[in-house]
Amino acid sequence: MTGRLMLLDTASLYFRAYFGVPDSVKAPDGTPVNAVRGLLDFIDRLVRDHRPERLVACMDADWRPQWRVDLIPTYKAHRVAAERADAPDEEEVPDTLAPQVPVIEDVLDAIGIARVGVAGYEADDVIGTFTARAGEPVDIVTGDRDLYQLVDDGRGIRVLYPLKGVGTLQLTDEAALREKYGVDGQGYADLALLRGDPSDGLPGVAGIGEKTAAKLLAEFGDLAGIMAAVDDPRARLTPSQRRRLTEARPYVAVAPKVVRVADDVPLPDVDTALPRAPRDPAALEDLARQWGLGGSLQRLLVTLAERP
């Protein structure tokens, strides 16, 4: 295949749409639909500007998988709104955004845009598995830097990262990663692991910030090389670095599985080709009328129909 596959980190994009589009954008009954319409506008622009042949809206079937929490209990703990014994914990989501998520799902389904979430996995893992299996170049659209770890120039895998709202995208390839972080895609996961990420509840290694992590990776190659250097008295580590990395061994032992996206998710068999016409026109018409999707939906439908 020679076309490009586009993978959307859907939750990160509708969060940005929610905060980037005024909540005065409402359905006829007064319900805010700013995230719905903002996401449709964003998909329209992505299809027009980047012309993917296939597109998947990847979903968080489980935004905080238990297998990650078992390894690092602080993982996203600060974002839990309510714990659930028999289902994924409830994430803190703005009151006027939560009701829009089912609408987004219904609209995507009626249009015929592939939507994939897999129980026990985050959207990142779904993206990681689609990427691993892809036989064509891949554009990953996300506001989450964690997915920089998938960037691979050799396979044509890049990240489109929204810088402001959803209107301006930063094209992130290996050159961009090396310029900003001093690592390539494979090295980014090790950098993130060492640096930590408060937004995900990842503690990192005390005293090892982003610049130090990049220097250690440049010196020793990867996380395994750094930890081997800890045991080598000839290795060029400061006493403080050696001590802190030694103290962090329990964290370093489990963090790679938490930080690195899965590439073995059992994906369903879905048609990822972008449609030229809605899959369910009647349902889509009802949704458009109920939620006042107006020009946002119409523009996307025209773009899909008129693709080269």
N, C-alpha and C positions, 0 to 999 in steps of 0.2 A: 504494500500500500504506500502511496506517495503523498496522500493528503495528511492533514494535521489533526490530531486528537486533542480536544480541549477538555480539561477536567476542572470543574468548579468546586472550590471549597465553600459549599453553598451557605453554611451558617455564617462564616466570616464575612461573606458578601452581603447577606441580608442584614446583618448587624450594621455594617457600614452604610447600607442604603437607609436603614432606619434612622441612623444619626445624621445622615447627609441630606435627607429629604424632609421638609417640614411636616409635622404631624397634623397640619391643617389640611393635608391631602387625605380626604375621607371618602368613604362609601356613601351612597344615598341615605343610609340610616345613621350616619354620623360616626361610624367606626373608622378609626385611622387605618389607612392602607398604604402608608408611605413606604414601608418595607417591600410590600408586594410590587407596587408600581416602580419603585426605585430599582429593584432587582430585574424586572422586565426591561427597563430602560438600559440597564447595564448589559444584560445578555444581548439586547439588540445592538449595542455599540460593539461588543466583543465580536459578534458574528460579522458585522459590517467591516470592522477594522482588521480582523485577523483571519477571517474566512476558514474556520475549521470545517472539516467534512464530517467529523463526528464530535459529539459533545455529551458529557455526562454530568449531571448535577449530583455530586457526591454528598451524602447526608451523614449526620451523626446519629446512628441508631443507638449508640451508647457514648455519650460525651465524656464519660469517666469510667472506662472499663475496669472491672474489679481486678483483673489480672495485673493491671498497672498499679492499682492501689495496694494490692498485696505486696508488691515489691517496694513501693515508696508511698507510705500512707498519707503523706502530705500532698500527693498529686492532686491538684485542682481542689483541694479541700476547702479553700476559702471561697469557692464559688458554689458550694452546695447550699441550696435553699431549703431542701428537705430530704432526709434520708428515706430510702425505700428498701424494705426487706426482700421484696419479690420482683423488683424492677430497678432499672437504673435510677440513681439518685436524681432528684430534680435540681436543675441548674437555675441559678439566679438569672432571670430574664425580665426586662422591663415589662410592666403590666400591659402596655398597649402593643408590645411586640409579640408576646406569646400567642394571642389569638390569630395573628397573621400567618404563622407558620403553616397551619393546615391549609389555609387558602393558597399559599405559595405551592404547596405540594399538589393540591387539586388542579391548579392552573397549569403547572408543568406537565402533569399527567394528561390533561385534556389537549394540550398543544401537541404532545407526543415527544417531549424532550426526555431522554432517559434519566431516571432518578434512581440512585442506588444507595441504600444503607444496609449494613449487615449487622445482625445482633451480635453484641459483644465487641464491636469495633467502632472506632471514630472515623470520621470522613477522611482524615489523614491516611489511615490504613487502607481504606478503599482506593484512595488516590495512589498510594504506594504500590498496590497490587495491579491496578490498571496500568500504571507506568512500567512496572516490571514486565508485564505481558505485551506491551505495545510493540507493534511492528512498524510504527511510523513515528515521526516527530511528535512531541507532546508539549502543549502549553498548559501549565498549571496556574490557575487564577486563584490567588489567596491573599489574605491580609495577615497570614501567619508565617513568620519567618522560619518556623520549624521545617517547612517543606523545602527550604533551600538545600537540604541534604540530598534531594533528588536531582538537582541540576547536573546535567551531564552533556557537555558539548558534543562528545562523540556520538551520542544517540539523538541529539537534537532536542534534549529535554531542558526547558527553561521555565522560569517562574515569572508571571506577570503580577506584580505587586502594586496594589493601589496606594498611591502616596497621599492623595487628598480626596476624601469621599470615594467615589468610584469613577471619577472623571479622568484622572491622570494615572497612568500605569508606568511603573518602572520595570523594564525588561531586564531580568536578572539571569545572566549566564555565568560561566566560570570566570571570565575576566572581571565582571562586576564583583563577584565574591572575593576574588584574590585582592582586588583593589581596596575593598572595604574591610574585609576580615582577615586577609592573608591566608585563606584556605580555599580549597575547591569544594565541590558538592559533598564528596565523601567525607572530607574533613570537618564539614560544618556540624554534623551531629556530635563529634567529639568535642568541638569547641563549645557547643551549647551545653553539653553535659558538664564540662569542667567549669564553665562560667556560671551555670545555673540560670533559672528563669523564674522570678517571683510570680509572674502571671500564671504559671503552670504549677506553682508549688514545688519547684525543683531547687533544692538547696545549693547545688554545685559544690565545689571544693573551696573551703574557706581560704580567703586570701588570693585566690586565683581568679582574676578578672579576665575580661575579654582579650586585652593585649597580652597579658602573661600567657594565657591559654594558647594564643596564636604563636607566640615565641616558642613555647614548649613543643607544639606540634611541628613547627618548622625544624626544630632541633632533633626531635626523636621520631617524627614520622606519623605516628598515630597514638591512640590511647594506650594500646598494648606496649608500644615502644616507650612511652612515658613511664608506665608502671614498672617495666623492666629496668629502667634507669634508676628508679627508686632503690632497687636492690643492688645496684652497681655502684660501689663507692667511687669509681673513677668517673662516673657520669657528671656532667656539668649542671648540677642542681644546687641551688643555695640551700643552706641548712634549713631555712624556714620552709622552702618548697618541699624538700624531702620529708620534713616532719608532717606538714599538712597533707600531703598526698598519702603518707603512711596512715594517718588518722582517718583518711577518707576511704580507705580500702573497702569497707562494707558497702558504702554508697556506690563506689566505682564498679563494684562487682555486679550490681543489679541494675544500675542506671541505663546501660546501653539498651536493654530490652524495652525500657520505658520511653527513652528519648527517640530511638530509631523507629520509623514507621514500619508497620508490618508489610510484607510483600507476598503473603500467602493466604490472604483472606478468601474464603469460599464465595466468590462472586456469582451472582445469578446470571443466567443466560439472557442478556437484554440486547435489543437493537439500539446501538448507539449512534446510528446515522441521524443527522439533523433532518427533521421533516420539512417538506415544502408546503404541506397543508396540515391543518389540525387533525389529530387522531380522532377526536370526538367533538365535532363542531357544535352539536346541540348542547353538550355539557359546557363547552367553553362559552357559548353565547349566554347561557344562564349565569355562569360565574361572572362574566363581564358586566352583565346587567346588575346582578346583586351587589357586586363590589365596586362598581363604577371604575372599571379598569381603563376605559376610554382610550386616549391616544397612545398610552404606553403599550397596551396589548396590540393595537392596530399597527403601530410602527414595527413591532417585532414580527407580526404575521407577514407584513409586506416584505420585510428584509428576508425572511425565510423563503418566501415564494419567489423572490427575484434573485436569489443567489445564482452565481454563474454555474 
